[in-house]
Amino acid sequence: MQNKKIICSVYRSTKKEELYLYVPKAKGLSDVPEALLTMFGVPELAFSLLLTPERKLAKEDIQKVFESLDEKGFHLQLPPAKQDDYMQEINRHNHKMANQ
């Protein structure tokens, strides 16, 4: 794994904000299931990068990306989980109470 390197294309979803699809540049979208592409929307190339085990990614674990690419031929980066309005209100209330 130490010497593993993959040139990867990263696509952003046109249907869901902060949803990204990583694929090996050499294979493109050929391994991505049609159902996933339908849900994803028209893939919009965000950027390409060289993935190495030492590389740090902003919102993904590089090991998980490599595993997904090896097993499925793609990696789907989901948007960060959003708390529902009720939980956000509780957190705001607790923060306000702690700072009084």
N, C-alpha and C positions, 0 to 999 in steps of 0.2 A: 504494500500500500504506500510506502514511503515515496517511491518514484512515480506513482500514478499521476498522470496529468490528462485533463480533458479540456478541450476548447468547447465552451458551452455558449449557446445562444439563449438569452432570457427574453421571454415574451410577456407583455402585460395584457391582461384581459380588457376587452372593450365593454364587457358587461358588468364586471364587479371590480370596484376599486381595491387596490393593493393585493390582487390575485395575480401571481406570476407562474410561468411555466418554464422550467429549465430543460433543455434538450441538448444532446451532443450536436455540435455544429455540423459534423460530417453526416449525420443521419437526418437532421432536421426533425420535422414533425411526424415522420413515418411510423413511429411506434406509439403515438398518442391515439388512444381509442376515439372513434368518431363521436361517441356520446359525450366524452369529456370536451372535445373541441366545440360541440354544439352548446354545452353549458358555458364554456369559456368565452365564446364569441370569437370574432376575427382576431387571431393573434397579431399583436403589434410589437415588432422587435424593439425592445427597450435598450439592450446592449449585448455585447459578447464579451466573455472573459475567459481567462485560463484558470481552471480549477486545479488546485494542488492541495494535498492534505494539510499543508501549513497555512493556507489562505483563510482569512477570517471573513465571514460574511455578516452583513449588518443584522439580518433577521433570521438566518437559518444556520443550523449546525452542519458544517461541511461534511461530516461523516454521514449524516442522514441523506444529504444530497447525493453523495457517491453511492450509497446503498440503493437509493431509488433509481438512479441512472443505471446501475448494474442489473437490478432485478426487473425493472419495468421499461427502461429506455427513456424515462422522463422523471421529473420531480415537480410536484405541484406545491408552490408556496402559498399557503392560505393567509388571508388577511388576519391581523391580530384580533383576538376575541374581544368583542365589545360587550360591556356590561349593559344590562337593560336599564331603562330609566329609573326604575325603583331602586336598584342597587347604587346607581350613581347618586341619587338623592340621599340615600343613607350615608354614603361615603362623604358627601359634602357636609351633611349634618354632623357626623362624627369629627370631621376635620375642624369645623367651626367650634364645636364644644371643646376640643382639645386645645384650641388657641385662645380660649377666653380666660 
